[in-house]
C-alpha cells in the first residue's frame, strides 16, 4: 500500500511544487504525492519551472491547489515548507506525522537573472536534501 504525503506552502507556486515533484521522483512507486496552498497563487513560478527543468523534471503543467480539498483526507505525512503555511495550516487529524521544513522563498530574491536563478537552485537542492534524508530515515530508501 502506498504512503501519502501532502506538501503545503502559502501559494503552492514554488517550494511546494518543487517538493511535490522531487518527492514523487525520489519516493517512486511507494508514495502518492500532493501539494497545496493556504492561498493558492493560481500559477507555478517560472523560476521554479526553470530550476526543475535543469534536472529533467517538468512542472510546467502543474497547477496551484487549495489545501481545503485535502483536509478530510488521510496522509502519512503532511509537510509545511514555509512559515506562513505552518501558521495557516488547519489541523490534519488524519495525518500520522506533521513536519515543518521552512525554506526561504526564492521568488523574492533580488539581483540579476543569474543570481535569482541560483536562489531557485539552492532552494531546490535544500528541499531535495530534506526529502532524501527523510526517505532514508523512514523507509531505508536513498535515491
Secondary structure, DSSP 8 states (H G I E B T S, - for coil): --EEEEEEESSSSSHHHHHHHHHHHHHGGGEEEEEEETT--SS--HHHHHHHHTTT---TT----BGGGGTTS-EEEEEE-SHHHHHH----TTEEEEEE-----GGG--SSHHHHHHHHHHHHHHHHHHHHHHHHHHHS---
